[in-house]
């Protein structure tokens, strides 16, 4: 595309856009605290492309493919191109409109229709008149009250807002792919864990059957072992189905046919170090949805100015110059030149209140846009605070579940050894194994949730950046 799509560029252009709004993003920024309430915010560095933090080349490649091939991104790109075309249309009204026209007219006058004939037998009773003309005309409205300029500002702000929404669509798509990637890996891990449980339960059933036939164990122990085996097999089928669905969802996001053939890693990546969150006011120019909301605010203010300008007279200048002759050969002759110049003034007199009602409508739209921006801003702040707080809680959860996983694995091993020596009962063994499998599944889910929360934090902060400077700017 010819227009820059960078959110940084769109943010820098905010200051240059005139607006009739009483409030701007800077006014709303005054409502924000100077720092986040969640503790432990890092001030280090993070990769410009945030998904590189996970150090997974396959994930980076998948996100790149999605950004290049996803149909929703192409649809957003087409809307952006249309918005810039509309901005060019609005800007064209500031310049004179020039057109070239030519024509041929032919008319016949029959004297008999007037009730008399011309004297003389050789004179015709009808006359044919033929005219050729070539005219170059121009029209230009004097934009004394700024109506056209306001329309141009509104169209440009809408285009910049659409550019922010396009960047937001790419931003969101990268997050969707990364989350689906982590979910798919975890689903495959859970399926492998369930298959391991099936294998373990099959071994247990064989052991219990042997002891049942020897009269050491009762039929109750055998039935419990078989029941646990059946449940484990059902869980394998369910988790395999979930993993297949996640693979297909990933393929759709990548713009591929959902054939369940996408290769993914077997392990989840490590949780990256903490990223710099900066201060709340910085995300006003970093998050695509906030940039788009402010541009909509600008556009609505410009539309209000345009509505006000329609109450005043419209003054336009028109002029034309050309030739008019009865002979085609004389069309370019200087003797047949004609021209005219005119000034026109149009003042609305009676519109049944339509124009003033439109001003009130646009004023109401402006108020709605201001409140919409404030709502978007508060939601953005809440997303950051939640992600920061959840990161701390999930880290604690991961540590606790890691301990539970290690202890339950050790307990299951002890229960197996006691059962093999005839010192433990069947119910204790099955319960120990159930707890070990559940603890491992919960620990893997918690690790995936940590990664997903890190993705949410990047999305909430507006993407990736290398470092936060003292002036509050960030490289996107």
C-alpha positions in Angstrom: 0.0 0.0 0.0 1.1 3.5 -0.7 -0.1 4.9 2.6 1.9 4.3 5.8 0.1 1.8 8.1 2.3 2.2 11.1 0.5 2.9 14.3 3.4 5.1 15.3 3.0 7.2 12.2 -0.7 7.4 12.8 -0.1 8.5 16.4 2.3 11.2 15.4 -0.3 12.6 13.0 -2.8 13.1 15.8 -1.2 16.4 16.8 -1.5 17.8 13.2 -5.3 17.1 12.8 -7.5 20.0 13.6 -10.6 19.2 15.5 -13.7 20.9 16.8 -13.9 18.6 19.8 -13.7 20.1 23.2 -11.6 17.2 24.4 -8.7 15.2 23.0 -6.8 12.1 24.1 -4.4 14.4 26.0 -7.4 15.7 28.0 -8.5 12.2 28.8 -4.9 11.3 29.7 -5.1 13.7 32.7 -7.7 11.3 34.2 -5.1 8.5 34.3 -2.8 7.6 37.2 0.9 8.1 36.8 1.7 4.4 37.2 0.0 1.0 37.2 -1.4 -0.4 40.4 -0.1 -3.9 39.8 3.3 -4.5 41.5 6.5 -5.7 39.9 6.3 -3.9 36.6 9.5 -4.3 34.6 11.4 -1.5 32.9 13.7 -3.7 30.8 13.5 -4.4 27.1 11.4 -6.5 24.8 11.5 -7.5 21.1 9.9 -5.1 18.6 7.9 -8.1 17.3 6.5 -9.4 20.6 6.0 -13.0 19.5 9.8 -13.3 19.1 9.9 -13.2 23.0 8.8 -16.8 23.0 11.8 -17.9 21.0 9.8 -20.3 18.9 10.8 -20.0 15.2 7.8 -22.1 14.1 5.4 -19.8 15.9 7.1 -16.7 14.3 6.8 -18.3 10.9 3.1 -19.2 11.4 2.3 -15.6 12.5 4.1 -14.3 9.4 2.1 -16.6 7.2 -1.2 -15.6 8.9 -0.4 -11.9 8.4 0.3 -12.5 4.7 -2.6 -14.9 3.9 -5.5 -14.4 6.3 -8.6 -13.2 4.4 -9.8 -11.0 7.2 -6.5 -9.0 6.9 -7.0 -8.6 3.2 -10.5 -7.5 3.8 -9.3 -4.9 6.3 -6.7 -3.8 3.8 -9.3 -3.2 1.1 -11.4 -1.1 3.5 -8.3 1.0 4.3 -7.7 1.5 0.6 -11.3 2.6 0.2 -10.9 5.1 3.1 -7.9 6.7 1.5 -9.8 6.9 -1.8 -12.6 8.7 0.1 -10.1 11.1 1.6 -8.7 11.9 -1.8 -12.3 12.6 -3.1 -13.0 15.0 -0.2 -9.7 16.8 -0.8 -10.4 17.3 -4.5 -13.3 19.7 -3.7 -10.8 22.3 -2.6 -9.5 22.6 -6.2 -11.2 24.1 -9.3 -13.2 21.7 -11.3 -12.3 21.9 -15.0 -14.1 20.2 -17.9 -13.9 20.2 -21.7 -17.1 19.8 -23.7 -18.0 19.9 -27.3 -21.2 19.5 -29.2 -23.2 19.7 -32.5 -26.7 21.0 -32.7 -29.0 21.1 -35.8 -32.4 22.8 -36.1 -34.9 23.2 -38.9 -37.4 26.2 -39.3 -40.4 25.6 -41.6 -42.0 28.8 -42.7 -45.3 27.1 -43.5 -46.0 26.7 -39.8 -46.4 30.5 -39.7 -49.1 30.5 -42.4 -47.2 32.1 -45.3 -44.8 31.3 -48.0 -41.8 33.3 -49.0 -42.1 35.1 -52.4 -40.3 33.7 -55.3 -40.4 30.2 -56.5 -36.7 29.6 -56.0 -36.6 30.5 -52.3 -36.8 27.6 -49.8 -39.8 27.3 -47.5 -37.6 25.8 -44.7 -34.2 26.8 -43.1 -31.7 24.4 -41.5 -29.3 25.8 -38.8 -26.2 23.9 -37.7 -23.9 25.0 -34.8 -20.6 23.5 -33.7 -19.1 24.4 -30.3 -16.1 23.5 -28.1 -16.0 24.9 -24.6 -13.5 24.7 -21.7 -15.3 25.4 -18.4 -14.1 25.8 -14.8 -15.9 26.0 -11.4 -14.5 26.8 -8.0 -16.2 27.2 -4.7 -14.7 29.8 -2.4 -14.5 27.9 0.9 -14.8 31.0 3.1 -16.4 29.2 6.0 -14.3 26.0 5.9 -17.0 23.6 4.9 -14.8 21.8 2.3 -11.7 21.9 4.5 -13.7 20.4 7.4 -14.9 17.6 5.1 -11.4 16.9 4.0 -10.2 16.8 7.7 -13.1 14.4 8.5 -12.2 12.1 5.6 -8.5 12.1 6.4 -9.2 11.3 10.1 -11.5 8.5 9.0 -8.7 7.1 6.8 -6.2 7.4 9.7 -8.7 5.6 11.9 -9.1 2.9 9.4 -5.3 2.6 9.2 -5.3 2.1 13.0 -8.0 -0.5 12.7 -6.0 -2.3 10.0 -3.0 -2.4 12.3 -5.3 -3.5 15.1 -6.6 -6.4 12.9 -3.0 -7.6 12.3 -2.2 -7.1 16.0 -5.3 -9.2 17.0 -4.6 -11.9 14.4 -1.1 -12.4 15.7 -2.5 -12.8 19.2 -5.1 -15.3 18.0 -2.5 -17.4 16.3 -0.2 -17.3 19.3 -3.0 -18.3 21.7 -4.2 -21.1 19.4 -0.6 -22.2 19.1 -0.2 -22.6 22.8 -3.6 -24.2 23.2 -2.8 -26.7 20.5 0.5 -27.7 22.1 -1.2 -28.1 25.5 -4.0 -30.1 24.0 -1.5 -32.5 22.4 0.4 -32.8 25.7 -2.9 -33.5 27.5 -3.7 -36.2 24.9 -0.3 -37.8 25.4 -0.8 -37.7 29.1 -4.1 -39.4 28.7 -2.5 -42.1 26.5 0.1 -42.7 29.1 -2.7 -43.1 31.7 -4.3 -45.7 29.4 -1.1 -47.6 29.2 -0.7 -47.5 33.0 -4.3 -48.6 33.6 -3.9 -51.5 31.2 -0.9 -52.7 33.1 -2.8 -52.3 36.4 -5.8 -54.2 35.0 -3.5 -57.1 34.0 -1.9 -57.2 37.5 -5.3 -57.0 39.2 -6.7 -59.8 37.0 -3.8 -62.0 37.8 -4.2 -61.4 41.6 -8.0 -61.8 41.2 -7.5 -65.2 39.6 -5.1 -66.1 42.4 -7.8 -65.1 44.9 -5.7 -62.3 46.4 -7.9 -59.5 45.2 -11.7 -59.2 45.0 -13.9 -58.6 41.9 -14.4 -55.0 43.3 -10.7 -54.3 42.7 -10.9 -55.7 39.2 -14.0 -53.7 38.3 -12.5 -50.5 39.6 -9.4 -51.0 37.6 -11.4 -51.7 34.4 -13.6 -48.6 35.1 -10.5 -46.4 35.4 -9.2 -47.9 32.1 -12.4 -47.1 30.3 -12.5 -43.5 31.6 -8.9 -43.0 30.5 -9.7 -44.3 27.0 -12.7 -41.9 26.7 -10.5 -39.0 27.8 -8.0 -39.9 25.0 -10.7 -39.7 22.4 -12.0 -36.4 23.8 -8.5 -34.8 23.9 -7.5 -36.0 20.5 -10.7 -34.4 19.1 -9.9 -31.1 20.9 -6.3 -31.2 19.5 -7.6 -31.8 16.0 -10.0 -29.0 16.2 -7.3 -26.6 17.4 -5.0 -27.6 14.5 -7.8 -26.9 12.1 -8.5 -23.5 13.7 -4.8 -22.7 13.4 -4.9 -23.6 9.7 -7.9 -21.4 9.1 -6.1 -18.5 10.8 -3.1 -19.1 8.5 -5.4 -18.9 5.4 -5.0 -22.7 4.8 -7.5 -25.4 4.1 -8.3 -27.0 7.6 -6.7 -30.4 6.8 -5.4 -31.1 10.3 -1.8 -31.5 9.0 0.0 -28.5 10.5 3.1 -29.5 12.4 3.6 -27.9 15.8 6.3 -28.4 18.6 5.8 -31.0 21.3 6.6 -28.7 24.1 5.4 -25.3 25.2 8.0 -22.5 25.1 9.5 -21.1 28.3 7.7 -18.1 29.8 9.6 -15.0 28.7 11.0 -12.5 31.2 8.8 -9.6 32.2 8.3 -6.8 29.7 8.3 -3.0 30.2 4.8 -1.8 30.7 5.6 1.9 30.9 3.0 4.3 32.3 -0.7 4.3 31.6 -0.7 7.4 29.4 1.7 5.9 26.9 -0.7 3.4 25.5 -3.0 6.2 24.2 -0.7 6.4 21.2 0.4 2.8 21.2 -2.8 0.8 21.1 -4.5 0.6 17.7 -8.0 0.8 19.1 -7.3 4.0 21.0 -5.6 5.6 18.0 -8.7 4.7 15.9 -11.1 6.0 18.6 -9.3 9.3 18.7 -9.3 9.6 15.0 -13.1 9.0 15.0 -13.3 11.8 17.6 -11.4 14.1 15.2 -13.6 13.1 12.3 -16.8 13.7 14.3 -15.5 17.2 15.3 -14.7 18.0 11.7 -18.1 16.8 10.6 -19.7 19.2 13.2 -17.7 22.1 11.7 -18.9 21.1 8.2 -22.5 21.1 9.4 -22.1 24.5 10.9 -20.6 25.9 7.7 -23.7 24.8 5.7 -25.6 27.5 7.5 -23.7 30.2 5.6 -23.7 31.3 2.0 -21.8 29.2 -0.6 -19.9 31.4 -3.1 -18.6 29.9 -6.3 -16.9 31.2 -9.4 -17.6 29.8 -12.8 -16.0 30.6 -16.2 -15.9 29.2 -19.6 -14.2 29.9 -22.9 -14.6 28.3 -26.3 -15.7 28.6 -29.8 -19.1 28.4 -31.5 -19.6 28.4 -35.3 -21.9 27.1 -37.9 -19.0 25.6 -39.9 -16.9 22.7 -38.5 -13.9 24.1 -40.3 -14.1 27.3 -38.3 -14.3 25.6 -34.8 -10.6 26.5 -34.1 -10.8 30.0 -35.6 -10.2 33.0 -33.4 -13.2 34.8 -34.9 -15.6 32.3 -33.3 -14.3 32.6 -29.7 -16.9 33.1 -26.9 -16.4 33.3 -23.1 -18.2 34.2 -19.9 -17.4 34.6 -16.2 -19.8 34.5 -13.4 -20.0 34.5 -9.6 -22.8 32.7 -7.8 -24.0 33.0 -4.2 -26.3 30.5 -2.6 -27.8 31.2 0.8 -30.1 28.7 2.5 -33.4 30.5 3.3 -35.9 27.9 4.3 -35.0 24.2 5.0 -37.7 23.5 7.6 -35.0 23.3 10.3 -33.1 20.6 8.5 -29.7 22.3 8.6 -29.8 23.4 12.3 -31.1 19.9 13.2 -28.1 18.4 11.5 -25.8 20.7 13.6 -27.5 19.4 16.7 -27.1 15.8 15.4 -23.4 16.2 14.8 -23.0 17.8 18.2 -24.6 14.8 19.8 -22.4 12.5 17.7 -19.4 14.4 19.0 -20.4 13.9 22.6 -21.0 10.2 21.9 -17.5 9.9 20.3 -15.9 11.5 23.4 -17.6 9.1 25.7 -16.8 6.2 23.4 -13.1 7.2 23.5 -13.2 7.4 27.3 -14.9 3.9 27.5 -12.3 2.4 25.1 -9.6 4.0 27.2 -10.9 2.6 30.5 -11.3 -0.9 29.0 -7.7 -0.7 27.8 -6.5 0.2 31.2 -8.4 -2.6 32.8 -6.9 -5.1 30.3 -3.4 -4.0 31.2 -4.1 -4.1 35.0 -5.7 -7.5 34.8 -2.8 -8.9 32.7 -0.2 -7.5 35.1 -2.0 -8.8 38.2 -2.8 -12.2 36.6 0.9 -12.6 35.7 1.9 -12.5 39.3 -0.9 -14.8 40.4 -0.2 -17.3 37.6 3.5 -17.4 38.5 2.5 -18.4 42.1 0.1 -20.9 40.8 2.7 -22.4 38.5 5.2 -22.8 41.3 2.6 -24.4 43.6 1.3 -26.8 40.9 4.9 -27.7 40.1 5.4 -28.9 43.6 2.1 -30.7 43.6 3.1 -32.4 40.3 6.5 -33.6 41.8 5.0 -34.8 45.0 2.1 -36.6 43.4 4.4 -38.4 41.0 6.5 -39.5 43.9 3.4 -40.6 45.8 2.2 -42.6 42.8 5.6 -44.3 42.6 5.5 -45.2 46.3 1.9 -46.5 46.0 2.9 -48.7 43.0 5.9 -50.1 44.9 3.8 -50.9 47.9 1.1 -52.5 45.7 3.7 -54.7 43.9 5.0 -55.9 47.3 1.5 -56.6 48.5 1.6 -53.9 51.1 -0.8 -51.5 49.6 -4.5 -51.8 48.4 -5.9 -51.2 45.0 -8.0 -48.1 45.9 -4.9 -46.3 47.2 -2.9 -47.1 44.1 -5.7 -45.9 41.8 -6.2 -42.7 43.8 -2.5 -42.0 43.8 -2.3 -42.4 40.0 -5.4 -40.2 39.5 -3.9 -37.4 41.5 -0.5 -37.7 39.8 -2.2 -37.5 36.3 -4.5 -34.6 37.4 -1.6 -32.7 38.9 0.5 -33.0 35.8 -2.5 -31.9 33.6 -3.1 -28.9 35.9 0.5 -27.9 35.9 0.7 -28.0 32.1 -2.5 -26.0 31.8 -1.1 -23.4 34.2 2.1 -23.1 32.2 0.0 -22.5 29.1 -2.1 -19.9 30.9 1.0 -18.1 31.9 2.0 -17.9 28.2 -1.5 -16.8 27.2 -1.5 -14.1 29.8 1.8 -12.8 28.5 0.2 -12.6 25.0 -2.7 -10.7 26.6 -0.3 -8.3 28.2 1.4 -7.6 24.9 -2.0 -7.1 23.2 -3.2 -4.8 26.0 0.0 -2.7 25.8 -0.4 -2.3 22.1 2.2 -4.7 20.7 5.9 -5.1 20.9 8.6 -2.4 21.4 12.3 -2.3 22.1 12.5 0.2 24.9 10.6 2.9 26.6 12.4 6.3 26.6 12.0 9.1 29.0 9.9 11.0 26.6 7.3 8.2 26.6 7.7 7.1 23.0 8.0 3.5 21.8 9.2 1.8 18.7 6.5 -0.3 17.2 
